[in-house]
Amino acid sequence: MRRARLLIFWLCCLVPWSEGINPGFAGRITKKGLDYACQEGVATLQKDLPALTLPEFSGTYRVKVIGNVNYRFYRLNIRRFELFHSTIEPVPGQGLRVSISNALAEMTGHWELKKRWLKDDDSFELKVDGISISVVLKLGSDGTGRPTVTTLDCNTHISNVDIDISGKWEWLYNLFKSKVESAFKTAMESKICEIVRTSVNSKLQSHLQSLPEPARCPTSGQ
């Protein structure tokens, strides 16, 4: 709880005072404070991202000679999600930008393949690396002086997705492997930002709104 309150204090000091707040108030931004806020924010995401859920993927791929083959990838489970390098910096007139680079994720799941007489199923492993996340947090305060924080912008880019499928028809799976990897990449980029927004709006904002009176940010005229 003490660490959470310290984080909130630093966020409070980073409010863009030019937006309707007493310009005579000066908040000192220190490198140590920024680094601490970054560490706490990333630590929260580190706990939330492994709970990320992805939809199952299914489709049809046409193979010469044998025709259409139906496939499905489902029951995905994230077993590892690591956020390695992160930075935080003020964004003039807005708040803070948190950037995470070179993150990686590993997950497992099941697949099945059907083609009339042909049917196969097994498990698979998926590795995602080169994950970059950029989040802009808009900081402010409400009418009572309580600090507020919202996600102004979020972008995620994934450099590489590699799925490892094995089985009796491995040559057949490899024909549509890139198509499935592309689908995973698109879904994960969207879902990661969804988790980020939820984490900020529910957890961090909840901490800010529960602050006792003495810990509130100053309002106009104070």
C-alpha positions in Angstrom: 0.0 0.0 0.0 2.8 2.4 0.8 4.4 1.8 -2.6 1.1 2.4 -4.3 0.6 5.7 -2.5 4.1 6.9 -3.4 3.4 6.1 -7.1 0.2 8.1 -6.9 2.0 11.0 -5.3 4.4 11.2 -8.2 1.6 10.9 -10.7 -0.1 13.8 -8.9 3.0 15.9 -9.3 3.0 15.2 -13.0 -0.4 16.6 -13.6 -0.3 19.1 -16.5 -1.0 22.2 -14.4 -1.7 24.4 -17.4 -5.1 22.8 -18.0 -7.4 24.7 -15.7 -5.3 24.3 -12.5 -3.6 27.0 -10.5 -0.5 27.9 -12.6 1.2 29.2 -9.4 1.6 25.6 -8.2 4.9 24.0 -9.1 5.5 20.3 -9.0 9.1 19.0 -9.1 9.6 16.1 -11.4 12.6 14.0 -10.5 14.3 11.2 -12.5 14.0 9.0 -9.5 10.3 9.6 -9.3 9.8 8.9 -13.0 11.8 5.7 -12.8 9.8 4.5 -9.8 6.5 5.2 -11.4 7.7 3.3 -14.5 8.8 0.3 -12.4 5.4 0.2 -10.6 3.4 0.5 -13.7 5.3 -2.2 -15.5 5.1 -4.5 -12.5 1.4 -4.2 -12.6 1.3 -5.1 -16.3 3.7 -8.0 -15.7 1.0 -9.5 -13.4 -2.0 -8.7 -15.7 -0.6 -9.7 -19.1 -0.3 -13.5 -18.4 -4.1 -13.4 -18.0 -4.5 -12.3 -21.6 -7.0 -14.5 -23.4 -6.9 -14.9 -27.2 -9.8 -16.2 -29.3 -9.5 -19.6 -31.1 -8.4 -19.5 -34.7 -10.1 -21.5 -37.4 -10.3 -21.5 -41.1 -10.0 -23.3 -44.4 -6.9 -23.7 -46.6 -7.0 -25.0 -50.1 -4.2 -27.5 -50.9 -3.6 -28.7 -54.4 -4.7 -32.2 -55.3 -6.5 -32.8 -52.0 -8.7 -29.7 -51.9 -9.9 -27.7 -48.8 -8.5 -28.5 -45.3 -10.2 -27.2 -42.2 -8.0 -26.2 -39.2 -8.6 -24.9 -35.7 -6.2 -23.6 -33.0 -7.8 -23.3 -29.6 -7.4 -23.5 -25.8 -4.4 -21.1 -25.7 -2.5 -20.7 -22.4 0.2 -18.1 -21.8 3.0 -19.7 -19.8 5.4 -16.8 -19.9 5.2 -13.1 -20.5 8.4 -11.0 -19.9 8.7 -7.2 -20.0 12.4 -6.5 -20.1 13.2 -2.9 -21.0 11.0 0.1 -20.1 11.3 3.9 -20.0 9.0 6.7 -18.9 9.0 10.4 -20.0 6.8 13.4 -19.6 4.6 14.4 -22.6 4.1 18.2 -22.6 0.5 19.2 -22.0 -0.7 15.5 -21.6 1.1 13.4 -19.0 3.4 10.5 -19.3 4.6 8.1 -22.0 5.6 4.6 -21.0 7.5 2.6 -23.5 8.3 -1.1 -23.3 10.6 -2.8 -25.8 11.9 -6.3 -26.6 9.2 -8.1 -24.5 8.4 -11.7 -25.3 5.6 -14.2 -24.7 5.4 -18.0 -24.8 2.2 -20.0 -24.9 0.8 -23.4 -25.6 -2.5 -24.6 -27.1 -4.2 -27.3 -29.1 -4.9 -27.7 -32.8 -7.0 -30.0 -35.0 -7.1 -30.6 -38.7 -9.9 -32.2 -40.7 -10.4 -33.3 -44.3 -13.0 -36.0 -44.6 -10.8 -39.1 -44.3 -7.9 -37.1 -42.8 -8.1 -36.0 -39.2 -5.3 -35.1 -36.8 -4.9 -33.1 -33.5 -2.2 -32.4 -31.0 -0.7 -29.5 -29.0 1.5 -26.7 -30.2 3.9 -24.1 -28.8 3.9 -20.4 -29.8 6.7 -17.9 -29.2 6.2 -14.2 -29.7 9.2 -11.8 -29.4 10.1 -8.3 -30.3 7.0 -6.9 -28.6 6.9 -3.1 -28.2 4.3 -1.2 -26.3 3.8 2.5 -26.1 1.3 4.0 -23.8 0.4 7.7 -23.2 -1.3 8.4 -19.8 -3.4 11.6 -19.6 -3.2 13.0 -16.1 -5.5 15.5 -14.5 -7.8 16.1 -11.5 -11.6 16.1 -11.0 -13.7 18.9 -9.4 -12.8 17.7 -5.9 -9.1 17.8 -6.5 -8.7 14.0 -6.8 -6.1 13.0 -9.4 -7.3 11.2 -12.5 -5.5 9.1 -15.1 -6.7 7.7 -18.4 -5.1 6.0 -21.3 -4.9 8.6 -24.1 -3.1 6.3 -26.6 -1.8 2.8 -26.8 0.2 1.1 -29.6 1.6 -2.4 -29.7 3.9 -3.9 -32.4 5.1 -7.5 -32.6 8.1 -8.3 -34.7 8.0 -12.0 -34.8 5.6 -14.9 -34.2 6.7 -18.5 -34.5 4.4 -21.4 -34.1 5.8 -24.9 -33.6 3.5 -27.7 -34.9 4.3 -31.3 -35.0 2.4 -34.4 -36.2 1.9 -36.9 -38.9 1.0 -34.3 -41.5 3.7 -31.7 -40.7 4.2 -30.8 -44.3 0.5 -29.9 -44.6 0.5 -27.7 -41.5 3.5 -25.7 -42.8 1.4 -24.7 -45.9 -0.8 -22.4 -43.8 1.5 -21.8 -40.9 2.3 -18.2 -41.9 -1.4 -17.5 -42.2 -2.1 -18.6 -38.6 1.0 -16.7 -37.3 -0.3 -13.5 -38.9 -3.7 -14.0 -37.2 -2.1 -14.5 -33.8 0.0 -11.4 -34.3 -3.0 -9.2 -35.1 -5.0 -10.5 -32.2 -2.2 -10.1 -29.7 -1.4 -6.6 -30.7 -5.1 -5.6 -30.1 -5.5 -7.6 -26.9 -2.3 -6.3 -25.2 -3.6 -2.7 -25.5 -6.9 -3.9 -24.2 -5.2 -5.2 -21.1 -3.2 -2.0 -20.7 -6.4 0.2 -20.8 -8.2 -2.1 -18.3 -5.2 -2.1 -16.0 -5.0 1.7 -16.0 -8.8 2.4 -15.8 -9.6 -0.1 -13.2 -6.6 -0.5 -10.9 -4.6 2.7 -11.1 -7.7 4.9 -11.3 -9.2 3.1 -8.4 -6.2 3.8 -6.2 -6.3 7.5 -7.2 -10.0 7.8 -6.3 -9.5 6.1 -2.9 -6.9 8.6 -1.7 -7.7 10.3 1.6 -8.3 14.1 1.7 -4.7 15.1 2.6 -3.2 13.2 -0.3 -5.3 14.8 -3.0 -3.8 17.0 -5.7 -4.2 20.8 -5.2 -7.1 22.4 -6.9 -7.4 25.9 -8.2 -6.9 28.5 -5.6 -5.0 26.3 -3.2 
